[in-house]
Amino acid sequence: MLVTAISKSAVPAAIPIRPTHVEQRPYAEPEAATRKLIELPASILPVHIERINPPFLFQLKASGPEFGAGIKYAIEKG
């Protein structure tokens, strides 16, 4: 069996991988989520968490963790 050495120049360079475009989520910051969660009840009276959750998640396209962080932040800040 004949084994030949391959020089480094014969091996193609790795193709650089470009990062894919990651869209910034508008409610990733708890402060932003809290602001929006405070605005939503103005249109929903009486205020119940069950009535705020669907518009925040489905109309605003926020995530469950963003909702939770916003609620937690709102409670902490009073």
C-alpha positions as YAML, in Angstrom:
chain: A
units: angstrom
residues:
- id: 1
  name: MET
  ca: [0.00, 0.00, 0.00]
- id: 2
  name: LEU
  ca: [1.42, 3.32, -1.03]
- id: 3
  name: VAL
  ca: [0.83, 6.25, 1.32]
- id: 4
  name: THR
  ca: [1.56, 9.73, 0.08]
- id: 5
  name: ALA
  ca: [1.88, 12.85, 2.15]
- id: 6
  name: ILE
  ca: [-0.56, 15.64, 1.43]
- id: 7
  name: SER
  ca: [0.73, 19.13, 1.88]
- id: 8
  name: LYS
  ca: [-1.36, 21.67, 3.75]
- id: 9
  name: SER
  ca: [-1.68, 23.72, 0.60]
- id: 10
  name: ALA
  ca: [-3.43, 20.81, -1.10]
- id: 11
  name: VAL
  ca: [-6.20, 20.76, 1.51]
- id: 12
  name: PRO
  ca: [-8.89, 23.35, 0.78]
- id: 13
  name: ALA
  ca: [-9.37, 25.99, 3.43]
- id: 14
  name: ALA
  ca: [-12.46, 25.73, 5.55]
- id: 15
  name: ILE
  ca: [-15.36, 27.71, 4.19]
- id: 16
  name: PRO
  ca: [-16.21, 30.44, 6.68]
- id: 17
  name: ILE
  ca: [-19.67, 30.05, 8.14]
- id: 18
  name: ARG
  ca: [-21.59, 33.29, 8.20]
- id: 19
  name: PRO
  ca: [-23.93, 33.75, 11.11]
- id: 20
  name: THR
  ca: [-27.53, 33.54, 10.12]
- id: 21
  name: HIS
  ca: [-29.68, 36.60, 10.60]
- id: 22
  name: VAL
  ca: [-31.21, 36.51, 14.05]
- id: 23
  name: GLU
  ca: [-34.11, 38.86, 14.48]
- id: 24
  name: GLN
  ca: [-34.08, 40.95, 17.64]
- id: 25
  name: ARG
  ca: [-37.10, 40.07, 19.77]
- id: 26
  name: PRO
  ca: [-38.89, 43.23, 20.92]
- id: 27
  name: TYR
  ca: [-39.89, 41.79, 24.30]
- id: 28
  name: ALA
  ca: [-36.66, 39.97, 25.18]
- id: 29
  name: GLU
  ca: [-35.91, 42.64, 27.78]
- id: 30
  name: PRO
  ca: [-38.15, 42.37, 30.87]
- id: 31
  name: GLU
  ca: [-38.64, 46.16, 30.93]
- id: 32
  name: ALA
  ca: [-40.06, 46.17, 27.39]
- id: 33
  name: ALA
  ca: [-42.32, 43.22, 28.16]
- id: 34
  name: THR
  ca: [-43.55, 44.94, 31.31]
- id: 35
  name: ARG
  ca: [-44.37, 48.17, 29.45]
- id: 36
  name: LYS
  ca: [-46.46, 46.26, 26.93]
- id: 37
  name: LEU
  ca: [-48.12, 44.17, 29.65]
- id: 38
  name: ILE
  ca: [-49.15, 47.39, 31.39]
- id: 39
  name: GLU
  ca: [-50.56, 48.83, 28.15]
- id: 40
  name: LEU
  ca: [-52.68, 45.75, 27.33]
- id: 41
  name: PRO
  ca: [-55.03, 45.92, 30.34]
- id: 42
  name: ALA
  ca: [-56.13, 49.41, 29.33]
- id: 43
  name: SER
  ca: [-58.17, 47.73, 26.60]
- id: 44
  name: ILE
  ca: [-59.18, 44.70, 28.67]
- id: 45
  name: LEU
  ca: [-61.34, 45.40, 31.71]
- id: 46
  name: PRO
  ca: [-61.58, 43.85, 34.24]
- id: 47
  name: VAL
  ca: [-57.92, 42.88, 34.29]
- id: 48
  name: HIS
  ca: [-57.23, 39.15, 34.54]
- id: 49
  name: ILE
  ca: [-53.92, 37.52, 33.70]
- id: 50
  name: GLU
  ca: [-55.79, 35.02, 31.51]
- id: 51
  name: ARG
  ca: [-57.02, 37.88, 29.33]
- id: 52
  name: ILE
  ca: [-53.59, 39.53, 28.96]
- id: 53
  name: ASN
  ca: [-51.68, 36.37, 28.06]
- id: 54
  name: PRO
  ca: [-53.25, 35.58, 24.62]
- id: 55
  name: PRO
  ca: [-52.82, 39.05, 23.07]
- id: 56
  name: PHE
  ca: [-49.25, 39.25, 24.35]
- id: 57
  name: LEU
  ca: [-48.34, 35.84, 22.96]
- id: 58
  name: PHE
  ca: [-50.30, 35.71, 19.73]
- id: 59
  name: GLN
  ca: [-50.89, 39.28, 18.55]
- id: 60
  name: LEU
  ca: [-47.49, 40.61, 19.65]
- id: 61
  name: LYS
  ca: [-45.67, 37.33, 18.85]
- id: 62
  name: ALA
  ca: [-43.94, 37.27, 22.24]
- id: 63
  name: SER
  ca: [-42.82, 34.07, 23.92]
- id: 64
  name: GLY
  ca: [-43.86, 32.44, 27.17]
- id: 65
  name: PRO
  ca: [-40.52, 33.22, 28.87]
- id: 66
  name: GLU
  ca: [-40.83, 36.86, 27.79]
- id: 67
  name: PHE
  ca: [-44.32, 36.99, 29.28]
- id: 68
  name: GLY
  ca: [-43.08, 35.44, 32.52]
- id: 69
  name: ALA
  ca: [-40.11, 37.80, 32.76]
- id: 70
  name: GLY
  ca: [-42.36, 40.80, 32.16]
- id: 71
  name: ILE
  ca: [-44.84, 39.72, 34.84]
- id: 72
  name: LYS
  ca: [-42.02, 38.98, 37.30]
- id: 73
  name: TYR
  ca: [-40.40, 42.37, 36.61]
- id: 74
  name: ALA
  ca: [-43.74, 44.17, 37.03]
- id: 75
  name: ILE
  ca: [-44.34, 42.47, 40.38]
- id: 76
  name: GLU
  ca: [-40.80, 43.28, 41.59]
- id: 77
  name: LYS
  ca: [-41.14, 46.95, 40.61]
- id: 78
  name: GLY
  ca: [-44.66, 47.23, 41.99]
...
